[in-house]
Amino acid sequence: RAEIVRMLLAEAGVAFEDVTFEKPAGLQVHRDLESFMAVKASAAAQKFFVECRAKGGNSTNNTPMLEIGGHFYTQSTALYRLAARLSGLYPQDSEAAYVVDNVLAHCEDMFPLCYNALFGRGLTKDELANDMAPLHLGNLERLLGLHGGDWFTGSFSVADVRVVDVCVHLFSRSLPGCLVPFPRLTSLVERVVARPKIAAYLASEQYKKTDKFFPL
């Protein structure tokens, strides 16, 4: 959930520091359930979460977290909107803002699916590939087409960044080739990742160090 915040900050030209914990040697967070649980249970992770809880104040989850000038901000969708406002990518027009919020809500509905298939939580890879992914990606394809097929609101916004984040970092990594039947989404991904500041971030060593999904 942090990657979209990084992409928005990159688009705004804001330098930022990633603060995380050192993962146990040989383990990848998103390879399988065993690796995920081992990383989460590690001493370094538990210490990190305690520190984040103290800073964020939530008794539950405090990551991802954004620190700006000594103030700590939590809750994923609130962070997306905050970063979008800071970068000028959240519309002021109420109708356009509704479209953005609607698309963000669709992305939140989709977000758990790849995790559920990875962890075996009521969804198989075949069900994800043949049923759920086409259903949700097809819906985004439809919504994108309502505004001419270039941008969800008719101009570049946080909605476009979030959809590209979900497509690139979850679905395309979990199910390589899954975007092929959706030309508008494919084109959207190409346009967003080619934006100079986002492209520079995606080519950076900083990005290479972030956790990635593996094919299911």
Contacts in CASP RR format, 6 or more apart in sequence:
PFRMAT RR
TARGET T0000
AUTHOR 0000-0000-0000
METHOD contacts of the structure
MODEL  1
RAEIVRMLLAEAGVAFEDVTFEKPAGLQVHRDLESFMAVKASAAAQKFFV
ECRAKGGNSTNNTPMLEIGGHFYTQSTALYRLAARLSGLYPQDSEAAYVV
DNVLAHCEDMFPLCYNALFGRGLTKDELANDMAPLHLGNLERLLGLHGGD
WFTGSFSVADVRVVDVCVHLFSRSLPGCLVPFPRLTSLVERVVARPKIAA
YLASEQYKKTDKFFPL
1 64 0 8 1.000
1 76 0 8 1.000
1 111 0 8 1.000
2 63 0 8 1.000
2 64 0 8 1.000
2 210 0 8 1.000
3 165 0 8 1.000
3 169 0 8 1.000
3 210 0 8 1.000
4 80 0 8 1.000
4 83 0 8 1.000
4 158 0 8 1.000
4 161 0 8 1.000
4 162 0 8 1.000
4 165 0 8 1.000
5 64 0 8 1.000
5 66 0 8 1.000
5 79 0 8 1.000
5 80 0 8 1.000
5 83 0 8 1.000
6 16 0 8 1.000
6 18 0 8 1.000
6 201 0 8 1.000
6 207 0 8 1.000
6 210 0 8 1.000
7 161 0 8 1.000
7 164 0 8 1.000
7 165 0 8 1.000
7 198 0 8 1.000
7 201 0 8 1.000
8 80 0 8 1.000
8 83 0 8 1.000
8 84 0 8 1.000
8 86 0 8 1.000
8 87 0 8 1.000
8 89 0 8 1.000
8 158 0 8 1.000
8 161 0 8 1.000
9 16 0 8 1.000
9 83 0 8 1.000
9 86 0 8 1.000
9 87 0 8 1.000
10 197 0 8 1.000
10 198 0 8 1.000
10 200 0 8 1.000
10 201 0 8 1.000
11 87 0 8 1.000
11 89 0 8 1.000
11 161 0 8 1.000
11 195 0 8 1.000
11 197 0 8 1.000
11 198 0 8 1.000
12 83 0 8 1.000
12 86 0 8 1.000
12 87 0 8 1.000
12 88 0 8 1.000
12 89 0 8 1.000
12 197 0 8 1.000
13 87 0 8 1.000
13 197 0 8 1.000
14 86 0 8 1.000
14 87 0 8 1.000
18 206 0 8 1.000
18 209 0 8 1.000
18 210 0 8 1.000
19 67 0 8 1.000
20 48 0 8 1.000
21 42 0 8 1.000
21 44 0 8 1.000
21 45 0 8 1.000
21 47 0 8 1.000
21 48 0 8 1.000
22 44 0 8 1.000
23 29 0 8 1.000
23 39 0 8 1.000
23 42 0 8 1.000
23 44 0 8 1.000
23 45 0 8 1.000
24 38 0 8 1.000
24 39 0 8 1.000
24 42 0 8 1.000
24 44 0 8 1.000
27 35 0 8 1.000
27 38 0 8 1.000
27 39 0 8 1.000
28 35 0 8 1.000
28 211 0 8 1.000
28 212 0 8 1.000
28 214 0 8 1.000
29 35 0 8 1.000
29 36 0 8 1.000
29 39 0 8 1.000
29 211 0 8 1.000
30 36 0 8 1.000
30 118 0 8 1.000
30 211 0 8 1.000
30 212 0 8 1.000
30 213 0 8 1.000
30 214 0 8 1.000
31 214 0 8 1.000
32 118 0 8 1.000
33 118 0 8 1.000
33 119 0 8 1.000
33 120 0 8 1.000
36 118 0 8 1.000
36 119 0 8 1.000
39 45 0 8 1.000
49 62 0 8 1.000
49 63 0 8 1.000
52 62 0 8 1.000
52 63 0 8 1.000
52 65 0 8 1.000
53 59 0 8 1.000
53 62 0 8 1.000
55 62 0 8 1.000
55 65 0 8 1.000
55 67 0 8 1.000
55 72 0 8 1.000
56 62 0 8 1.000
56 65 0 8 1.000
56 72 0 8 1.000
56 74 0 8 1.000
57 72 0 8 1.000
57 74 0 8 1.000
58 74 0 8 1.000
58 75 0 8 1.000
61 74 0 8 1.000
62 74 0 8 1.000
63 74 0 8 1.000
64 74 0 8 1.000
64 76 0 8 1.000
64 79 0 8 1.000
65 72 0 8 1.000
65 73 0 8 1.000
65 74 0 8 1.000
66 72 0 8 1.000
66 73 0 8 1.000
66 74 0 8 1.000
66 79 0 8 1.000
66 82 0 8 1.000
66 83 0 8 1.000
67 73 0 8 1.000
73 79 0 8 1.000
73 82 0 8 1.000
77 104 0 8 1.000
77 108 0 8 1.000
80 104 0 8 1.000
80 158 0 8 1.000
80 162 0 8 1.000
81 90 0 8 1.000
81 158 0 8 1.000
83 158 0 8 1.000
84 90 0 8 1.000
84 100 0 8 1.000
84 157 0 8 1.000
84 158 0 8 1.000
84 161 0 8 1.000
89 156 0 8 1.000
89 157 0 8 1.000
89 158 0 8 1.000
89 161 0 8 1.000
90 97 0 8 1.000
90 100 0 8 1.000
90 157 0 8 1.000
90 158 0 8 1.000
91 97 0 8 1.000
91 99 0 8 1.000
91 100 0 8 1.000
91 153 0 8 1.000
91 155 0 8 1.000
91 157 0 8 1.000
96 153 0 8 1.000
96 154 0 8 1.000
96 157 0 8 1.000
99 147 0 8 1.000
99 152 0 8 1.000
99 153 0 8 1.000
99 159 0 8 1.000
100 152 0 8 1.000
100 153 0 8 1.000
100 157 0 8 1.000
100 158 0 8 1.000
100 159 0 8 1.000
102 143 0 8 1.000
103 140 0 8 1.000
103 143 0 8 1.000
103 152 0 8 1.000
103 159 0 8 1.000
103 162 0 8 1.000
103 163 0 8 1.000
104 158 0 8 1.000
104 159 0 8 1.000
104 162 0 8 1.000
106 136 0 8 1.000
106 139 0 8 1.000
106 140 0 8 1.000
106 143 0 8 1.000
107 162 0 8 1.000
107 163 0 8 1.000
107 165 0 8 1.000
107 166 0 8 1.000
109 136 0 8 1.000
110 136 0 8 1.000
110 166 0 8 1.000
110 170 0 8 1.000
110 171 0 8 1.000
111 166 0 8 1.000
111 170 0 8 1.000
113 123 0 8 1.000
113 128 0 8 1.000
113 132 0 8 1.000
113 133 0 8 1.000
113 136 0 8 1.000
113 170 0 8 1.000
114 128 0 8 1.000
114 170 0 8 1.000
114 171 0 8 1.000
114 174 0 8 1.000
114 213 0 8 1.000
114 216 0 8 1.000
115 121 0 8 1.000
116 122 0 8 1.000
116 123 0 8 1.000
116 128 0 8 1.000
117 123 0 8 1.000
117 124 0 8 1.000
117 125 0 8 1.000
117 127 0 8 1.000
117 128 0 8 1.000
117 174 0 8 1.000
117 216 0 8 1.000
118 174 0 8 1.000
118 213 0 8 1.000
118 216 0 8 1.000
123 132 0 8 1.000
125 175 0 8 1.000
125 216 0 8 1.000
128 174 0 8 1.000
128 175 0 8 1.000
128 216 0 8 1.000
129 175 0 8 1.000
129 178 0 8 1.000
129 216 0 8 1.000
133 171 0 8 1.000
133 175 0 8 1.000
133 178 0 8 1.000
134 178 0 8 1.000
134 181 0 8 1.000
137 167 0 8 1.000
137 171 0 8 1.000
137 178 0 8 1.000
137 179 0 8 1.000
137 181 0 8 1.000
137 182 0 8 1.000
137 185 0 8 1.000
138 182 0 8 1.000
138 185 0 8 1.000
140 163 0 8 1.000
140 182 0 8 1.000
140 185 0 8 1.000
141 182 0 8 1.000
141 183 0 8 1.000
141 184 0 8 1.000
141 185 0 8 1.000
143 152 0 8 1.000
144 151 0 8 1.000
144 152 0 8 1.000
144 163 0 8 1.000
144 184 0 8 1.000
144 185 0 8 1.000
144 188 0 8 1.000
145 184 0 8 1.000
147 153 0 8 1.000
147 154 0 8 1.000
148 154 0 8 1.000
149 184 0 8 1.000
149 187 0 8 1.000
149 188 0 8 1.000
150 187 0 8 1.000
150 188 0 8 1.000
150 191 0 8 1.000
151 157 0 8 1.000
151 159 0 8 1.000
151 160 0 8 1.000
151 188 0 8 1.000
152 159 0 8 1.000
152 160 0 8 1.000
152 163 0 8 1.000
153 159 0 8 1.000
160 188 0 8 1.000
160 192 0 8 1.000
161 192 0 8 1.000
161 198 0 8 1.000
163 185 0 8 1.000
163 188 0 8 1.000
164 188 0 8 1.000
164 189 0 8 1.000
164 192 0 8 1.000
164 193 0 8 1.000
167 179 0 8 1.000
167 185 0 8 1.000
167 188 0 8 1.000
167 189 0 8 1.000
168 189 0 8 1.000
168 193 0 8 1.000
169 212 0 8 1.000
169 213 0 8 1.000
170 213 0 8 1.000
171 178 0 8 1.000
171 179 0 8 1.000
172 178 0 8 1.000
172 179 0 8 1.000
172 189 0 8 1.000
173 212 0 8 1.000
173 213 0 8 1.000
173 214 0 8 1.000
173 215 0 8 1.000
174 213 0 8 1.000
174 214 0 8 1.000
174 215 0 8 1.000
174 216 0 8 1.000
175 215 0 8 1.000
175 216 0 8 1.000
176 215 0 8 1.000
179 185 0 8 1.000
179 186 0 8 1.000
179 189 0 8 1.000
180 186 0 8 1.000
192 198 0 8 1.000
193 199 0 8 1.000
193 202 0 8 1.000
201 207 0 8 1.000
END
